[in-house]
Amino acid sequence: MVAMAMIAFSAVVERGIGKIFNIQRCSVHDGPGIRTTVFLKGCPLACSWCHNPEGIDDASVLMISEERCIGCRACVEVCPIESGGAAPAGEAWESELCTRCGSCVGVCPAEAREIAGRGITVGELLNEIERDRPFYDASGGGVTFSGGEPLAQPEFLEECLRECGRRGFHTAVDTCGLAPQKTLLEVAQLAGLVLYDLKHMDPERHRAETGVENRLILDNLLAMSETDVEIWIRLPLIPGFNDDRANVARTGEFLEDLPRRHPVIVLPYHNTALGKRKRLQEPIGECSLRVPAEETLDAVVEALSQYRLDVTVGVRP
């Protein structure tokens, strides 16, 4: 199913249009210096704690802040589904009838509605990125492609990386590592840096919380470590999922045995995505309710450091 979804989405970007859901400027969390982070739609994982749940589906999604609604019914009046009587007033967006056309977004005076996901060409995207060149020049920053999963749109991503290279921008790709190995290695050679997420070492535990097992993810990291690509390993620390001693030890052993040593960054889970899940009318996973305690962070860093790894907490080595 994952492969079919990725193939279907690739057919869209082959026509020269990618799909993004956010451009975050002045970011300091996704690589060196001040960066522009471009969030691409679509991801083969479905992590219960995902910080960007609006990026998982490759299609556009409608997000509604019900607490901001003032009851003016402008959305109902403009909706082509509801105005045609195909759904009860105010309920079309909760059903499969909603086409995410965005008509309701533009007329909402309270700005309670948002469409996450828009098509964009490489040229249009680079024109937006170009505006931030002074920040890159001053800080040694650049452009980071995140998601979702940017490798879900490989042709679009590769062309963006090539164009960034032509313009002299440093680039980074933030990936979960679940992609055909050939695709991953080709993208990695175009990027200045790869931010590689590791979630759990046990395949069944990984499947339970992300929807897929981790064998390809681990194999891909091993293969990439055999190249000269700069890699930062990022470990999102999720209480109750991957913070136990056994998993931390297996993670340390695996990273220690890679062909090269790479900086390891422990990223404490934060539950800022809970509001997004509410706006998407999605259930909240059990792993999304807690943030790691300070003593847990200290214990994880200490344990990983015993494997001769350079470990930091936060956003960069």
C-alpha positions in Angstrom: 0.0 0.0 0.0 2.8 2.4 0.9 4.6 1.8 -2.4 1.4 2.4 -4.4 0.8 5.6 -2.6 4.3 6.9 -3.3 4.0 5.9 -7.0 0.7 7.7 -7.4 2.0 10.8 -5.8 5.2 10.7 -7.9 3.0 10.9 -11.0 1.8 14.3 -9.8 5.3 15.8 -9.3 6.5 14.4 -12.7 4.4 17.0 -14.2 6.5 19.6 -12.6 4.4 20.4 -9.5 5.2 19.5 -5.9 2.9 19.7 -2.9 3.9 21.6 0.2 2.0 22.5 3.4 4.2 25.1 5.0 7.3 27.2 4.5 8.9 28.1 7.9 11.3 31.0 7.8 14.1 31.8 10.3 14.2 28.3 11.6 17.2 27.3 13.8 16.0 23.7 14.4 16.8 22.0 11.1 20.5 22.3 10.4 23.2 24.9 10.7 22.5 28.6 10.8 19.3 30.3 10.1 17.2 28.3 7.6 14.1 28.1 5.6 12.3 24.8 6.2 10.0 23.6 3.4 7.5 21.0 4.5 6.4 18.6 1.7 3.2 16.6 1.8 3.0 12.9 2.1 4.6 10.3 4.4 4.7 6.5 4.4 4.7 6.5 8.2 1.8 7.3 10.4 3.5 8.0 13.8 1.0 8.4 16.6 3.0 11.3 18.0 3.6 13.1 14.7 4.3 16.8 15.1 3.0 17.5 11.6 -0.1 15.3 11.2 -1.4 17.6 8.4 1.6 16.5 6.3 1.0 12.7 6.4 -1.7 12.5 3.7 -0.4 13.5 0.3 -3.8 15.2 -0.4 -4.8 18.6 0.9 -6.5 18.5 4.3 -9.0 20.9 5.9 -8.1 22.2 9.4 -10.8 23.8 11.5 -10.4 25.8 14.7 -13.9 25.3 16.2 -13.2 27.7 19.1 -12.8 30.5 16.6 -16.0 29.9 14.7 -18.5 32.8 15.2 -21.4 30.9 13.6 -21.9 33.3 10.7 -22.5 30.3 8.3 -20.6 32.0 5.5 -18.8 28.7 4.9 -22.1 26.8 4.5 -23.4 29.4 2.0 -20.4 29.1 -0.3 -19.8 25.4 0.0 -20.7 23.7 -3.4 -21.6 20.5 -1.6 -23.9 21.9 1.1 -25.5 24.6 -1.0 -26.5 21.9 -3.4 -28.2 19.9 -0.7 -25.8 17.0 -0.8 -25.0 17.2 2.9 -26.6 18.7 6.1 -25.6 22.3 6.7 -22.2 22.5 8.4 -21.4 18.8 8.1 -19.9 18.4 4.6 -16.3 18.9 5.9 -16.7 15.9 8.2 -17.7 13.5 5.5 -16.2 12.0 2.3 -18.2 14.5 0.3 -15.8 17.4 1.1 -13.4 18.0 -1.8 -11.1 20.3 0.1 -11.8 23.0 -2.5 -11.0 25.8 -0.1 -14.1 27.9 -0.8 -15.0 28.1 2.8 -11.4 29.2 3.8 -11.5 32.4 1.8 -14.9 33.6 3.2 -14.4 32.8 6.9 -14.1 36.2 8.7 -12.7 34.5 11.9 -10.0 32.7 9.9 -11.1 29.5 11.6 -10.5 27.4 8.4 -7.3 26.5 6.7 -6.3 24.2 3.8 -3.0 22.4 4.5 -1.4 21.5 1.1 -0.8 23.5 -2.1 0.8 22.8 -5.4 3.9 24.7 -6.3 6.5 24.6 -9.0 10.3 24.5 -8.4 10.6 28.0 -9.8 7.9 29.4 -7.6 9.4 27.7 -4.5 12.9 29.0 -5.2 11.6 32.5 -5.7 10.1 32.3 -2.2 13.3 30.8 -0.8 15.4 33.5 -2.5 13.9 36.1 -0.2 15.8 34.7 2.7 19.3 34.7 1.1 20.6 37.5 3.4 19.9 35.3 6.5 21.8 32.4 5.0 24.8 34.6 4.0 24.9 36.1 7.5 24.6 32.8 9.5 25.9 30.0 7.4 22.3 28.7 7.0 20.3 27.4 4.1 17.3 25.4 3.1 15.9 22.3 4.7 13.3 20.0 3.1 11.1 18.3 5.7 7.6 17.0 5.8 5.7 14.8 5.9 8.5 12.9 4.2 10.3 14.8 1.4 11.4 11.5 -0.2 7.7 10.8 -1.0 8.2 13.4 -3.8 11.6 12.3 -5.1 11.6 14.0 -8.5 10.4 17.3 -7.2 12.8 17.1 -4.2 15.8 16.3 -6.5 15.1 19.2 -8.8 14.7 21.6 -5.8 18.1 20.4 -4.5 19.7 20.9 -7.9 18.3 24.4 -8.2 19.4 25.3 -4.7 22.9 24.1 -5.5 22.9 26.2 -8.7 22.0 29.3 -6.5 24.7 28.5 -3.9 22.3 27.5 -1.1 23.3 25.0 1.6 20.7 22.2 1.7 19.5 19.6 4.2 17.0 16.8 3.9 15.1 15.7 7.0 14.0 12.1 6.4 12.5 9.1 8.2 14.6 6.9 5.9 11.7 4.9 4.5 12.3 5.1 0.7 14.0 2.9 -2.0 17.7 2.9 -1.2 18.6 4.0 -4.6 16.4 7.1 -4.3 17.7 7.9 -0.8 21.4 7.7 -1.9 20.7 9.8 -5.0 19.0 12.5 -2.9 21.7 12.4 -0.2 24.4 13.1 -2.8 22.6 16.2 -3.9 22.1 17.5 -0.3 24.7 19.2 1.9 23.3 17.4 5.0 20.9 14.6 5.9 19.0 14.7 9.1 18.1 11.1 9.7 15.4 10.1 12.3 15.5 6.8 14.2 12.4 6.0 16.1 12.8 2.5 17.5 15.1 -0.5 17.1 12.5 -3.3 17.5 10.6 -3.9 14.2 7.3 -4.9 15.8 7.3 -2.0 18.2 8.2 0.3 15.4 5.3 -1.1 13.3 2.8 -0.7 16.2 3.4 3.1 16.5 4.4 4.1 12.9 2.5 1.6 10.7 5.7 0.0 9.2 8.6 -2.0 10.5 12.1 -0.5 10.5 14.4 -2.9 8.5 14.6 -0.8 5.4 15.2 2.3 7.6 18.1 0.7 9.3 19.6 -0.7 6.1 19.3 2.6 4.4 21.2 4.4 7.2 23.9 1.7 7.1 24.3 2.2 3.3 24.4 6.0 3.6 27.0 5.8 6.3 29.3 4.1 3.8 29.3 7.2 1.7 30.8 10.6 2.4 27.4 12.3 3.0 27.2 14.4 6.2 24.6 12.9 8.5 23.1 14.0 11.8 21.2 11.2 13.6 18.1 12.5 15.3 16.3 10.5 18.0 12.9 11.8 18.9 12.4 10.7 22.5 8.8 9.6 23.1 7.9 8.6 26.7 6.5 5.1 26.9 7.7 4.2 23.4 11.5 4.4 22.9 12.9 5.8 26.2 13.4 2.4 27.9 16.9 1.1 28.7 16.7 -1.8 26.3 15.9 0.3 23.3 18.4 3.0 24.1 21.1 0.3 24.4 20.2 -1.3 21.1 20.2 2.2 19.5 23.7 2.9 20.9 25.1 -0.4 19.7 23.7 0.1 16.2 25.1 3.6 15.9 28.4 2.6 17.3 28.7 -0.1 14.6 28.0 2.1 11.6 30.9 2.6 9.2 31.3 6.2 10.3 30.5 8.1 13.6 27.7 10.7 13.2 26.5 13.4 15.6 23.5 12.2 17.6 20.8 14.6 18.6 18.1 13.6 21.2 14.9 15.5 20.5 12.5 15.6 23.5 8.9 15.1 22.4 6.7 18.2 22.7 3.0 18.0 22.4 2.3 21.1 20.3 0.7 18.9 17.7 -2.3 18.1 19.9 -4.0 21.2 18.7 -3.4 20.2 15.1 -5.0 16.8 15.6 -8.0 18.5 17.2 -8.3 20.8 14.1 -8.1 17.7 11.9 -10.7 15.8 13.9 -8.1 13.0 14.5 -7.7 10.8 17.6 -4.8 11.5 19.9 -2.4 8.6 20.4 -1.3 7.5 23.8 2.3 8.4 22.9 1.3 12.0 22.3 0.3 12.9 25.9 3.6 13.2 27.8 6.9 15.0 27.5 10.1 13.4 28.8 11.3 14.2 32.3 14.6 16.0 32.7 16.1 12.9 34.5 15.0 10.7 31.6 16.8 12.9 29.1 20.0 12.9 31.2 19.9 9.1 31.5 19.4 8.6 27.8 22.3 11.0 27.0 24.6 9.3 29.5 23.7 5.8 28.2 24.3 6.7 24.6 27.6 8.5 25.4 29.0 5.2 26.7 29.0 4.0 23.1 31.6 6.6 22.1 28.9 8.8 20.5 28.8 12.6 20.4 25.3 13.2 21.9 23.5 16.5 22.4 20.0 17.4 23.4 18.2 19.9 21.2 18.4 21.0 17.7 22.0 20.7 16.5 25.4 19.1 17.5 
